[in-house]
Amino acid sequence: MRNLLPLLNSPHSGGRSALTCRYRCGDACFQDVPNTSDNEYAGDVIAGALSRRSMMRAAAVVTVAAAAGTSALAGPAAPSAEAAESAATPQAGPFGRTDGARGLRFAPVAPNTTDAVTVPAGYAQNVVIRWGEPILRGAPAFDPDKQSAKAQAGQFGYNNDFLSLLPLPGEHGRQVLVANHEYTDEILMFKGYDPAKPTREQVETAWAAHGLSVVVVQEERKSGKLTPVTRHHLNRRLHTTSEFRLTGPAAGSDLLKTSADPTGTKVLGTLNNCAGGTTPWGTTLHGEENFNQYFANGSSATDKRYGISTGATERKWELFDKRFDVKQEPNEPHRQGWVVELDPYDPDSTPRKHTALGRFKHEAAQPRLTADGRPVVYMGDDERFDYFYKFVSSKRMKKGTSRAAREHNLTLLDEGTLYVAKITGDSPAAEIDGTGKLPNDGEFDGSGQWIPLATGDVSHVPGMTAEEVYVFTRLAGDKVGATKMDRPEDVEPSPRTGRVYVALTNNTDRGKPGKAGADEANPRNLNKHGQVLELAEHWDDPASDGFAWRLFLVAGDPEDPATYFAGFPKDKVSPISCPDNVAFDPHGNLWLSTDGNQLGSHDGLFGVATRGERRGELKQFLTVPKGAETCGPIIQDRRVLVAVQHPGEIDGASVEKPASVWPDGPGKLVRPSVVAVYRKDGRDIGV
């Protein structure tokens, strides 16, 4: 019998603190569900064009990997500043086994509430970079008592989320780390912070702490540690006042024009960058997610189903810049909510916001290539009852690193077709009762259809122009009957099989009065633990208009009958709750980070086999400190990188009353950081 920790006290769905809800998403879970459409649900049984057999036939799809082969992945360091190991003693887990699929041969970490990054026995870790560390020339060392917008603009940003690690040819042992900085916790950043009366310096410092960081890192070959190379010519900070360029079919639309930008093509800032993707042509993609929370004084006329507040915002930015006041600039929110593409190798380039990929709360955007070299990008809209999308480019990638090839490849995501998913189950509705009980055929599975929304300047949605489809993509999904999902977050196609994995984090509103009930793809009412969907495109072609699907994992306590681990024995897996980010290791195993664990333990990182006799065997690799979320995993041969986001983000916490002492110990400011984890003996991860 496995004894889990008692549930932590939290009235918030998904196990989050009220502080997280305030600063990360503007209390989204306490607002009305934006999707009030009456679309049918995945439990509706129709004659699908695909069968479960076609899922099993899905062949491998080759994708081009842009990430370096020996990069690091982060797992936070312990309370001592540069400790090589966690202060907590790694535990062998509930089963004490170190066998498993190749890449997963480690003793699983047991669920815990230790205020540290806890890793398996035999593994060590180091903090790669912390919030506030200088990365640009002239930037000062971090001083919590002397924070300023000017200083922060040259320092690593706050609340690191998505990570990408790219090769750096010609510089031995160095790689380029790119990080998203999703949002700021002002109450954990500034002493004496008054949420009702923020100062201009505090607001402008927070502006500079958002956005993206590019920083070169150096590996220490013997230990596996990574350290930043400060003031490298590729290092860069992009934030709320940096310039971005709108590209694609909606660029220049009247819907995107403001008094500051009558062209509708130049945007200041990128907001709430959550997960992202790395392209085969060597750029990074960044999803703008909960952008709505930064804009005040919205109305039904200006909101269009995105959750913009009708009053003041939490951060009060509208008091310092009119672009955050919808009354004064009604189109400014339309310039956020896109997928941003960054060229990390060109520090003078202007990042692009790709309108062809649609505007919604982008959790991620991960591409793969068709057989003829066209990118296909999969995207989730992280909202209760919202949709899952893909974009198929009409242009082929050019190989090579010449200027002509790079310039061409930066236009790949500007021309093509945007689709939304309609999912159907293959079991009778009576067998989907909302408890998570498997239907009689033994799996939650079925078929799906990609419904086209727009191609270039042509709309496929009755009553909407193409520009309206791109700017108000959620409304377009409503009109064509897309399937309401349980918060589709990160999405990742397997480099080995081509199957696509979608993390559906949770949805505690499912099945409530007046809300959509359970269906085969979202089989539990009041769903607090989430699930992972596995998708295979029709005829193994990512550009096809159909797919087969099944639930790979139904998360929660394995002792709960309403959980499922791809058929693997449930007494031999780790408990998992609220899957969020996904990634693959070199062996083809899927790795999952969690956000909002509802089982009483801190969030963590898990690996799970996707093939063979161990398919569904899930093992916990690490846990993060108090109040933190695990983000941005990268799993390579010798290292794992994770972003430890919002440590100490617990109700009642402040600079004066910290809820965590990570990463630098008592008396030091709690700081989001990137961590690398590696084996003490220098061998590959999990072998």
C-alpha positions as CSV (number, residue, x, y, z in Angstrom):
1,M,0.0,0.0,0.0
2,R,1.4,3.4,-1.0
3,N,0.7,6.2,1.5
4,L,0.4,9.6,-0.2
5,L,0.9,12.9,1.7
6,P,-2.3,14.5,3.0
7,L,-3.8,17.1,0.7
8,L,-2.5,20.5,1.2
9,N,-4.9,23.2,2.2
10,S,-5.9,25.2,-0.9
11,P,-9.3,26.3,-2.0
12,H,-8.1,26.9,-5.5
13,S,-8.6,24.5,-8.4
14,G,-5.6,22.6,-9.5
15,G,-3.9,23.0,-6.1
16,R,-2.7,26.5,-6.8
17,S,-2.4,29.2,-4.2
18,A,-4.6,32.3,-4.4
19,L,-1.3,34.2,-5.0
20,T,-0.6,32.2,-8.1
21,C,-4.1,32.8,-9.4
22,R,-3.7,36.6,-8.9
23,Y,-0.4,37.1,-10.6
24,R,-0.2,34.4,-13.2
25,C,-3.6,34.4,-14.8
26,G,-5.7,37.2,-13.2
27,D,-7.9,34.8,-11.3
28,A,-9.0,33.1,-14.5
29,C,-10.5,30.1,-12.6
30,F,-12.8,32.4,-10.7
31,Q,-14.1,34.2,-13.7
32,D,-17.0,33.0,-15.9
33,V,-15.9,30.4,-18.4
34,P,-15.3,32.4,-21.6
35,N,-16.6,29.6,-23.9
36,T,-20.4,29.7,-23.8
37,S,-20.9,28.0,-27.2
38,D,-23.1,24.9,-27.4
39,N,-20.6,22.9,-29.5
40,E,-21.1,19.1,-29.3
41,Y,-18.6,17.1,-27.3
42,A,-16.2,14.3,-27.8
43,G,-18.6,11.7,-26.4
44,D,-20.9,12.1,-29.4
45,V,-20.4,8.8,-31.4
46,I,-20.2,9.2,-35.1
47,A,-18.7,7.0,-37.8
48,G,-15.1,8.1,-37.8
49,A,-12.9,8.0,-40.8
50,L,-10.2,6.5,-38.6
51,S,-10.0,3.5,-36.3
52,R,-7.9,2.5,-33.3
53,R,-6.1,0.2,-35.8
54,S,-4.9,3.3,-37.7
55,M,-3.5,4.7,-34.5
56,M,-1.5,1.5,-34.0
57,R,-0.2,1.7,-37.6
58,A,1.2,5.2,-37.2
59,A,4.7,5.1,-38.5
60,A,7.6,7.1,-37.4
61,V,7.9,10.6,-38.8
62,V,11.3,12.1,-39.0
63,T,11.8,15.6,-37.7
64,V,14.9,17.7,-37.7
65,A,16.3,18.3,-34.3
66,A,17.7,21.8,-33.6
67,A,18.7,21.3,-30.0
68,A,22.3,20.5,-29.0
69,G,23.2,17.0,-28.1
70,T,24.9,17.7,-24.9
71,S,22.9,20.5,-23.4
72,A,21.7,20.9,-19.8
73,L,18.4,20.7,-18.3
74,A,17.5,22.3,-15.1
75,G,16.7,21.0,-11.7
76,P,17.1,23.6,-9.0
77,A,20.0,23.8,-6.6
78,A,19.6,23.5,-2.9
79,P,19.4,26.3,-0.3
80,S,23.2,26.7,-0.4
81,A,24.0,28.9,-3.3
82,E,26.0,26.7,-5.6
83,A,25.4,23.3,-4.0
84,A,26.0,20.3,-6.3
85,E,23.3,18.3,-4.6
86,S,20.0,18.9,-3.1
87,A,19.9,19.5,0.7
88,A,17.1,16.9,0.8
89,T,18.2,13.3,0.7
90,P,16.8,11.7,-2.5
91,Q,14.4,8.9,-1.7
92,A,14.1,5.7,-3.6
93,G,10.4,6.1,-4.2
94,P,7.5,3.9,-3.3
95,F,8.9,0.9,-5.1
96,G,12.6,1.4,-4.7
97,R,13.3,0.2,-8.2
98,T,16.0,1.4,-10.6
99,D,15.0,-0.8,-13.5
100,G,12.8,0.5,-16.3
101,A,12.8,1.5,-19.9
102,R,16.2,2.8,-21.2
103,G,16.4,6.4,-20.1
104,L,14.2,5.8,-17.1
105,R,16.5,3.6,-15.0
106,F,16.6,5.5,-11.8
107,A,15.0,5.1,-8.4
108,P,11.9,7.3,-8.5
109,V,11.7,10.3,-6.1
110,A,9.0,9.9,-3.5
111,P,6.2,12.5,-3.2
112,N,7.4,15.1,-0.7
113,T,7.1,18.7,0.5
114,T,10.8,19.5,0.9
115,D,11.8,23.1,0.2
116,A,14.5,22.1,-2.3
117,V,14.9,20.4,-5.6
118,T,14.9,16.7,-4.8
119,V,16.6,14.4,-7.3
120,P,17.2,10.6,-7.5
121,A,20.0,8.9,-5.6
122,G,23.2,9.2,-7.6
123,Y,22.3,12.5,-9.2
124,A,23.6,16.0,-8.6
125,Q,22.4,19.5,-9.6
126,N,23.4,23.1,-9.9
127,V,21.6,26.4,-10.4
128,V,22.4,27.5,-13.9
129,I,21.1,31.1,-13.6
130,R,18.8,33.0,-11.3
131,W,16.4,35.9,-11.7
132,G,18.4,39.1,-11.7
133,E,21.8,37.8,-12.7
134,P,23.5,40.2,-15.2
135,I,23.7,38.9,-18.8
136,L,24.3,42.1,-20.8
137,R,27.3,44.4,-20.8
138,G,27.0,47.1,-18.2
139,A,24.3,45.4,-16.2
140,P,24.9,45.5,-12.5
141,A,25.0,42.5,-10.1
142,F,21.6,41.8,-8.6
143,D,20.7,43.9,-5.5
144,P,17.2,43.3,-4.1
145,D,17.3,46.8,-2.5
146,K,18.3,48.6,-5.7
147,Q,16.1,47.1,-8.4
148,S,15.4,49.3,-11.4
149,A,14.0,49.0,-14.9
150,K,17.5,49.9,-16.3
151,A,19.2,47.2,-14.3
152,Q,16.5,44.5,-15.0
153,A,16.7,45.2,-18.7
154,G,20.2,43.8,-18.6
155,Q,19.5,40.9,-16.2
156,F,17.9,37.5,-16.5
157,G,14.1,37.9,-16.2
158,Y,11.6,36.7,-13.6
159,N,9.5,33.4,-13.5
160,N,11.4,31.4,-16.2
161,D,9.1,29.0,-18.0
162,F,9.9,27.5,-21.5
163,L,13.6,26.7,-22.1
164,S,15.4,25.9,-25.4
165,L,19.0,24.9,-25.7
166,L,20.7,25.4,-29.1
167,P,24.2,24.5,-30.4
168,L,26.9,27.2,-30.7
169,P,29.2,26.1,-33.5
170,G,32.8,27.2,-33.1
171,E,32.7,27.7,-29.3
172,H,33.6,24.4,-27.6
173,G,31.3,23.3,-24.8
174,R,29.0,26.3,-25.2
175,Q,25.3,26.4,-26.1
176,V,22.6,29.1,-26.4
177,L,19.9,29.0,-23.7
178,V,16.6,30.8,-24.5
179,A,14.1,31.3,-21.7
180,N,10.6,32.7,-21.4
181,H,9.7,34.9,-18.5
182,E,6.0,34.4,-18.1
183,Y,4.9,36.9,-15.4
184,T,6.0,38.8,-12.2
185,D,5.1,38.4,-8.5
186,E,5.6,42.0,-7.4
187,I,4.8,41.1,-3.8
188,L,7.7,38.7,-3.8
189,M,10.1,41.0,-5.6
190,F,9.8,44.4,-3.8
191,K,10.1,45.2,-0.1
192,G,7.1,47.1,1.1
193,Y,5.1,46.5,-2.1
194,D,1.6,48.1,-2.0
195,P,-0.6,46.4,-4.6
196,A,-3.0,49.3,-4.5
197,K,-0.3,51.9,-5.1
198,P,2.7,50.5,-7.1
199,T,5.4,53.0,-8.0
200,R,6.5,53.8,-11.5
201,E,9.9,52.3,-10.8
202,Q,8.3,49.0,-9.6
203,V,6.0,48.9,-12.7
204,E,8.8,49.6,-15.1
205,T,11.0,47.0,-13.4
206,A,8.2,44.5,-13.8
207,W,7.9,45.4,-17.5
208,A,11.6,44.7,-17.9
209,A,11.3,41.4,-15.9
210,H,8.8,40.0,-18.4
211,G,9.7,38.6,-21.9
212,L,12.6,36.6,-23.1
213,S,16.2,36.0,-22.3
214,V,19.0,34.7,-24.5
215,V,22.2,33.7,-22.7
216,V,25.1,31.6,-23.7
217,V,26.0,28.8,-21.2
218,Q,29.2,26.9,-20.7
219,E,29.3,23.2,-19.7
220,E,31.8,21.8,-17.2
221,R,32.6,18.6,-18.8
222,K,33.5,16.5,-15.8
223,S,30.6,17.5,-13.5
224,G,27.8,18.2,-15.9
225,K,27.3,21.7,-14.5
226,L,26.2,24.6,-16.7
227,T,27.1,28.2,-16.0
228,P,26.2,31.4,-17.8
229,V,28.7,33.3,-20.0
230,T,27.9,36.8,-19.1
231,R,28.2,39.6,-21.6
232,H,28.5,37.3,-24.6
233,H,27.6,39.1,-27.9
234,L,24.6,36.8,-28.4
235,N,23.1,37.5,-24.9
236,R,19.9,39.4,-25.2
237,R,16.8,40.6,-23.2
238,L,13.4,41.3,-24.8
239,H,10.7,42.7,-22.6
240,T,7.5,44.8,-22.4
241,T,9.0,47.8,-24.2
242,S,11.0,45.9,-26.9
243,E,9.9,46.1,-30.5
244,F,8.2,43.1,-32.2
245,R,6.9,42.8,-35.7
246,L,3.5,41.5,-36.7
247,T,3.7,39.3,-39.8
248,G,1.4,37.1,-41.8
249,P,-2.1,37.6,-43.3
250,A,-3.5,39.8,-40.5
251,A,-0.6,42.2,-40.2
252,G,-1.7,45.7,-41.1
253,S,-5.3,44.9,-40.3
254,D,-7.5,47.7,-38.9
255,L,-8.0,45.4,-36.0
256,L,-4.3,45.7,-35.1
257,K,-3.8,49.5,-35.5
258,T,-3.4,51.8,-32.5
259,S,-2.6,55.5,-32.1
260,A,1.0,54.6,-31.5
261,D,1.2,52.3,-34.5
262,P,-1.2,53.3,-37.4
263,T,0.5,50.6,-39.6
264,G,-0.7,47.7,-37.4
265,T,2.6,46.0,-37.8
266,K,4.8,47.2,-34.9
267,V,4.2,46.1,-31.3
268,L,5.9,47.0,-28.1
269,G,6.4,44.0,-25.8
270,T,5.5,40.3,-25.4
271,L,3.5,39.3,-22.4
272,N,2.9,36.1,-20.4
273,N,5.1,33.9,-22.5
274,C,4.4,30.4,-21.2
275,A,5.7,27.3,-23.1
276,G,7.0,27.3,-26.7
277,G,8.9,25.2,-29.2
278,T,12.2,24.9,-31.1
279,T,12.1,24.9,-34.9
280,P,14.0,22.6,-37.2
281,W,15.5,25.7,-38.8
282,G,17.1,26.9,-35.5
283,T,14.7,29.5,-34.1
284,T,12.5,29.4,-31.0
285,L,8.8,29.9,-30.7
286,H,7.1,31.5,-27.6
287,G,3.4,31.3,-26.7
288,E,1.7,34.4,-25.3
289,E,-0.8,33.0,-22.9
290,N,-2.8,35.0,-20.2
291,F,-2.3,38.4,-21.9
292,N,-5.9,39.5,-21.0
293,Q,-4.9,40.2,-17.3
294,Y,-2.7,43.1,-18.3
295,F,-5.5,45.2,-19.8
296,A,-8.0,47.3,-17.9
297,N,-11.5,48.7,-18.6
298,G,-12.6,46.2,-21.2
299,S,-16.2,45.7,-22.4
300,S,-18.2,43.1,-24.3
301,A,-17.4,45.0,-27.4
302,T,-13.6,44.9,-27.0
303,D,-13.2,41.5,-25.2
304,K,-14.5,39.0,-27.8
305,R,-14.2,36.0,-25.4
306,Y,-10.7,36.6,-24.0
307,G,-11.5,37.5,-20.4
308,I,-10.4,41.1,-20.3
309,S,-11.3,42.8,-17.0
310,T,-14.0,45.5,-17.0
311,G,-12.2,47.4,-14.2
312,A,-8.7,47.9,-13.0
313,T,-5.9,45.3,-13.3
314,E,-3.9,43.6,-10.5
315,R,-0.7,45.4,-11.5
316,K,-2.2,48.8,-12.3
317,W,-0.1,49.2,-15.5
318,E,-2.9,51.2,-17.1
319,L,-2.0,54.1,-14.7
320,F,1.5,54.4,-16.3
321,D,0.9,53.6,-20.0
322,K,-2.4,54.1,-21.9
323,R,-1.8,51.1,-24.1
324,F,-3.0,48.9,-21.2
325,D,-6.2,50.9,-20.9
326,V,-8.7,49.4,-23.4
327,K,-10.9,52.5,-23.2
328,Q,-8.1,54.5,-24.7
329,E,-6.6,51.8,-27.0
330,P,-9.3,49.2,-27.8
331,N,-7.0,47.4,-30.3
332,E,-4.0,47.0,-28.1
333,P,-5.1,43.6,-26.6
334,H,-5.3,42.3,-30.2
335,R,-1.6,42.7,-30.4
336,Q,-1.0,40.1,-27.7
337,G,-1.9,36.4,-27.7
338,W,0.3,35.3,-30.6
339,V,3.2,32.9,-31.2
340,V,6.5,34.8,-31.3
341,E,9.4,33.6,-33.3
342,L,12.9,34.6,-32.2
343,D,16.2,34.1,-34.0
344,P,18.7,33.6,-31.1
345,Y,21.7,33.7,-33.5
346,D,21.0,37.3,-34.6
347,P,21.0,39.7,-31.6
348,D,19.9,42.6,-33.9
349,S,16.8,40.8,-35.4
350,T,13.3,41.9,-34.6
351,P,11.2,39.0,-33.4
352,R,8.0,38.2,-35.3
353,K,4.4,37.7,-34.1
354,H,2.9,35.2,-36.5
355,T,-0.8,36.1,-37.1
356,A,-1.3,33.0,-39.3
357,L,-1.1,30.8,-36.2
358,G,-4.1,32.5,-34.6
359,R,-4.7,34.5,-31.5
360,F,-5.6,32.8,-28.2
361,K,-4.0,31.8,-24.9
362,H,-1.0,30.0,-26.5
363,E,0.6,27.6,-24.1
364,A,3.0,26.2,-26.7
365,A,3.8,25.8,-30.4
366,Q,5.9,22.8,-31.4
367,P,6.6,22.1,-35.1
368,R,7.4,19.0,-37.0
369,L,8.0,18.6,-40.8
370,T,5.9,16.9,-43.4
371,A,7.6,14.4,-45.8
372,D,8.1,17.3,-48.3
373,G,9.6,19.6,-45.7
374,R,6.6,21.9,-44.7
375,P,6.3,22.8,-41.0
376,V,3.2,21.7,-39.1
377,V,2.7,23.5,-35.7
378,Y,0.6,22.0,-32.9
379,M,-0.9,24.5,-30.4
380,G,-3.1,24.4,-27.3
381,D,-5.4,27.1,-25.9
382,D,-5.0,27.0,-22.1
383,E,-8.5,27.7,-20.9
384,R,-11.3,25.6,-19.5
385,F,-13.4,24.2,-22.4
386,D,-11.1,25.7,-25.1
387,Y,-9.6,24.1,-28.2
388,F,-6.6,22.4,-29.8
389,Y,-5.2,23.7,-33.1
390,K,-2.6,23.1,-35.8
391,F,-1.1,25.1,-38.6
392,V,0.2,23.6,-41.8
393,S,2.6,25.8,-43.8
394,S,2.3,26.0,-47.6
395,K,6.1,26.6,-47.8
396,R,9.0,24.2,-47.6
397,M,11.9,24.6,-45.3
398,K,15.3,25.4,-46.9
399,K,18.3,23.5,-45.4
400,G,21.5,25.2,-44.5
401,T,22.5,28.3,-42.5
402,S,23.1,30.8,-45.4
403,R,21.5,34.2,-45.0
404,A,19.0,33.4,-47.8
405,A,17.9,30.1,-46.2
406,R,17.5,31.8,-42.8
407,E,15.5,34.7,-44.2
408,H,13.3,32.3,-46.1
409,N,12.7,30.0,-43.1
410,L,11.6,33.0,-41.0
411,T,8.6,33.3,-43.4
412,L,7.5,29.7,-43.1
413,L,4.9,30.4,-40.5
414,D,3.3,33.3,-42.4
415,E,1.6,31.2,-45.1
416,G,-0.6,28.2,-44.7
417,T,-3.8,26.9,-43.2
418,L,-5.0,27.2,-39.6
419,Y,-7.1,24.3,-38.3
420,V,-9.0,23.5,-35.1
421,A,-9.8,20.0,-33.8
422,K,-13.1,18.2,-33.6
423,I,-12.8,15.0,-31.6
424,T,-15.3,12.1,-31.4
425,G,-15.3,9.0,-29.2
426,D,-16.0,5.4,-30.3
427,S,-17.9,4.3,-27.2
428,P,-21.6,4.6,-26.5
429,A,-22.4,7.7,-24.5
430,A,-23.8,5.6,-21.7
431,E,-20.4,4.1,-21.0
432,I,-18.9,7.6,-20.3
433,D,-20.4,8.3,-16.9
434,G,-18.0,11.0,-15.6
435,T,-16.2,8.8,-13.1
436,G,-13.3,7.9,-15.3
437,K,-14.3,4.3,-15.6
438,L,-13.0,2.7,-18.8
439,P,-15.6,1.9,-21.5
440,N,-16.1,-1.7,-22.4
441,D,-13.5,-1.6,-25.2
442,G,-10.8,-0.9,-22.6
443,E,-9.6,2.5,-23.8
444,F,-10.8,6.1,-24.1
445,D,-10.2,6.5,-27.9
446,G,-11.8,7.6,-31.1
447,S,-11.2,9.7,-34.2
448,G,-10.9,13.3,-35.1
449,Q,-11.1,15.9,-37.8
450,W,-9.1,19.0,-38.5
451,I,-11.5,21.8,-39.4
452,P,-10.0,24.5,-41.5
453,L,-10.4,28.1,-40.3
454,A,-8.5,30.2,-42.7
455,T,-5.9,30.0,-45.5
456,G,-4.1,33.2,-46.2
457,D,-6.7,35.8,-47.0
458,V,-9.4,33.3,-47.4
459,S,-11.8,32.5,-44.5
460,H,-13.4,29.1,-44.1
461,V,-15.7,30.3,-41.3
462,P,-19.1,31.6,-42.4
463,G,-19.7,35.1,-41.3
464,M,-16.1,35.9,-40.5
465,T,-13.4,37.5,-42.6
466,A,-9.9,36.0,-42.6
467,E,-8.6,38.9,-40.4
468,E,-11.4,38.2,-37.9
469,V,-10.5,34.5,-37.8
470,Y,-6.9,35.3,-37.0
471,V,-7.6,38.0,-34.4
472,F,-10.7,36.3,-32.8
473,T,-9.7,32.7,-33.3
474,R,-11.7,31.5,-30.4
475,L,-14.9,32.8,-32.0
476,A,-14.0,31.0,-35.2
477,G,-13.5,27.7,-33.3
478,D,-17.0,28.2,-31.7
479,K,-18.6,28.7,-35.0
480,V,-17.2,25.5,-36.6
481,G,-18.1,23.3,-33.6
482,A,-14.6,22.5,-32.2
483,T,-14.4,20.2,-29.2
484,K,-14.2,21.7,-25.8
485,M,-11.2,20.3,-23.9
486,D,-9.8,20.3,-20.3
487,R,-7.2,23.0,-20.7
488,P,-5.0,21.9,-23.6
489,E,-1.5,23.1,-22.6
490,D,1.8,21.9,-23.9
491,V,1.9,19.8,-27.1
492,E,4.8,17.8,-28.4
493,P,5.2,15.4,-31.4
494,S,7.4,12.4,-30.8
495,P,10.6,12.6,-32.9
496,R,10.6,8.8,-33.2
497,T,7.0,7.9,-33.9
498,G,5.3,11.1,-35.0
499,R,2.6,10.7,-32.5
500,V,1.5,13.9,-30.9
501,Y,1.0,14.2,-27.1
502,V,-1.3,16.9,-25.6
503,A,-1.2,17.7,-21.9
504,L,-4.7,18.4,-20.6
505,T,-4.0,19.9,-17.2
506,N,-7.4,19.8,-15.4
507,N,-10.9,21.3,-15.5
508,T,-12.8,21.4,-12.2
509,D,-15.8,23.0,-14.0
510,R,-16.5,20.0,-16.2
511,G,-19.9,18.5,-15.3
512,K,-21.0,21.4,-13.1
513,P,-24.6,22.7,-13.6
514,G,-24.8,24.5,-16.9
515,K,-21.3,23.3,-18.0
516,A,-20.3,20.6,-20.4
517,G,-20.2,17.1,-18.9
518,A,-17.7,14.3,-19.4
519,D,-17.0,12.9,-22.8
520,E,-14.6,10.3,-24.0
521,A,-11.6,12.6,-24.4
522,N,-12.4,14.4,-21.1
523,P,-13.9,11.5,-19.2
524,R,-14.1,12.8,-15.6
525,N,-16.4,15.4,-14.2
526,L,-14.8,17.9,-11.7
527,N,-11.5,16.9,-13.3
528,K,-8.7,18.1,-10.9
529,H,-5.9,15.8,-12.1
530,G,-5.9,16.0,-15.9
531,Q,-4.9,13.6,-18.6
532,V,-2.6,13.2,-21.6
533,L,-4.0,12.6,-25.1
534,E,-2.0,10.7,-27.8
535,L,-2.8,11.5,-31.4
536,A,-1.8,9.8,-34.7
537,E,-2.4,11.7,-37.9
538,H,-4.2,9.9,-40.7
539,W,-1.9,7.9,-43.0
540,D,1.0,9.2,-40.8
541,D,0.8,12.5,-42.7
542,P,0.9,15.6,-40.4
543,A,-0.8,17.6,-43.1
544,S,-3.8,15.3,-43.2
545,D,-7.3,16.4,-42.2
546,G,-8.0,13.5,-39.9
547,F,-6.5,11.6,-37.0
548,A,-7.0,8.8,-34.5
549,W,-6.6,9.5,-30.7
550,R,-6.6,7.8,-27.4
551,L,-5.9,8.8,-23.8
552,F,-2.4,7.8,-22.9
553,L,-2.6,8.7,-19.3
554,V,-5.5,9.6,-17.0
555,A,-3.6,11.3,-14.1
556,G,-4.1,11.0,-10.3
557,D,-3.4,8.6,-7.5
558,P,-2.8,5.2,-9.1
559,E,-4.9,3.6,-6.3
560,D,-7.8,5.6,-7.7
561,P,-9.9,3.5,-10.1
562,A,-10.4,6.6,-12.2
563,T,-6.7,6.6,-13.4
564,Y,-5.1,4.9,-16.3
565,F,-1.4,4.5,-17.3
566,A,-1.6,3.1,-20.9
567,G,-2.5,-0.2,-19.4
568,F,0.7,-0.6,-17.3
569,P,0.2,-2.0,-13.8
570,K,-0.8,0.9,-11.5
571,D,1.0,-0.4,-8.5
572,K,4.3,0.2,-10.3
573,V,4.0,3.8,-11.3
574,S,4.4,7.2,-9.5
575,P,1.4,9.3,-8.7
576,I,1.0,12.3,-10.9
577,S,-1.4,15.3,-11.0
578,C,-1.9,18.2,-13.4
579,P,0.5,17.5,-16.3
580,D,1.6,20.7,-18.0
581,N,4.8,20.8,-20.1
582,V,5.9,17.8,-22.1
583,A,9.2,16.9,-23.8
584,F,11.0,13.8,-25.2
585,D,14.3,12.3,-24.3
586,P,16.8,10.7,-26.8
587,H,15.2,7.3,-26.1
588,G,11.7,8.3,-27.1
589,N,10.3,8.5,-23.5
590,L,7.9,11.3,-22.8
591,W,8.7,13.6,-19.8
592,L,5.9,15.5,-18.0
593,S,6.2,18.5,-15.7
594,T,3.3,19.3,-13.4
595,D,1.6,22.5,-12.3
596,G,-0.8,22.5,-9.3
597,N,-0.4,19.0,-7.9
598,Q,-3.6,18.0,-6.1
599,L,-2.1,14.9,-4.3
600,G,-0.4,16.8,-1.5
601,S,3.2,16.7,-2.9
602,H,5.2,19.4,-4.5
603,D,5.1,19.6,-8.3
604,G,7.7,17.7,-10.2
605,L,9.1,16.1,-13.4
606,F,8.2,12.6,-14.5
607,G,9.4,10.3,-17.3
608,V,7.1,7.7,-18.9
609,A,7.8,5.0,-21.5
610,T,5.7,5.4,-24.7
611,R,6.6,2.1,-26.4
612,G,7.2,-1.6,-25.7
613,E,6.2,-3.7,-22.8
614,R,6.9,-0.9,-20.3
615,R,4.6,1.6,-22.1
616,G,2.8,3.6,-19.4
617,E,5.5,3.0,-16.7
618,L,5.7,6.5,-15.2
619,K,8.5,7.4,-12.7
620,Q,9.1,10.7,-10.8
621,F,12.5,12.2,-11.5
622,L,12.5,15.3,-9.3
623,T,10.3,17.6,-7.1
624,V,10.6,21.4,-6.8
625,P,10.6,23.7,-3.7
626,K,7.6,25.1,-1.8
627,G,5.2,27.1,-3.9
628,A,7.1,26.3,-7.2
629,E,6.0,24.9,-10.5
630,T,8.2,22.7,-12.8
631,C,8.5,24.2,-16.3
632,G,10.5,24.0,-19.5
633,P,12.0,20.5,-19.3
634,I,14.8,19.6,-21.6
635,I,16.1,16.0,-21.5
636,Q,19.3,15.2,-23.1
637,D,21.8,12.3,-22.9
638,R,23.8,13.7,-20.0
639,R,21.6,16.4,-18.4
640,V,18.0,17.4,-17.6
641,L,17.2,21.1,-17.4
642,V,14.1,22.5,-15.7
643,A,12.9,26.0,-15.0
644,V,11.8,26.4,-11.3
645,Q,9.1,29.0,-11.6
646,H,7.5,31.1,-8.7
647,P,9.2,29.4,-5.7
648,G,7.6,30.6,-2.5
649,E,4.4,31.7,-4.2
650,I,2.1,30.8,-1.3
651,D,-0.7,32.8,0.2
652,G,0.5,35.3,2.7
653,A,4.1,35.3,1.5
654,S,6.0,38.5,0.8
655,V,9.6,39.7,0.7
656,E,9.4,40.3,4.4
657,K,7.7,37.0,5.1
658,P,9.1,34.5,2.6
659,A,7.5,31.0,2.3
660,S,10.6,29.4,0.8
661,V,14.4,29.8,1.3
662,W,15.3,28.4,-2.1
663,P,17.7,28.7,-3.8
664,D,20.1,30.6,-1.6
665,G,19.0,29.9,2.0
666,P,17.6,32.0,4.8
667,G,17.9,35.7,4.6
668,K,18.1,35.8,0.8
669,L,15.4,36.7,-1.6
670,V,13.5,33.8,-3.2
671,R,14.5,33.7,-6.9
672,P,13.1,31.8,-9.8
673,S,16.0,29.9,-11.5
674,V,17.0,27.4,-14.1
675,V,18.6,24.1,-12.8
676,A,20.7,21.4,-14.4
677,V,20.6,17.8,-13.1
678,Y,23.2,15.2,-14.0
679,R,24.6,11.9,-12.8
680,K,27.5,12.0,-10.3
681,D,29.3,9.4,-12.3
682,G,29.1,11.3,-15.5
683,R,27.1,8.7,-17.4
684,D,23.9,9.3,-19.4
685,I,20.6,10.0,-17.7
686,G,18.6,6.9,-16.8
687,V,20.7,4.2,-18.3
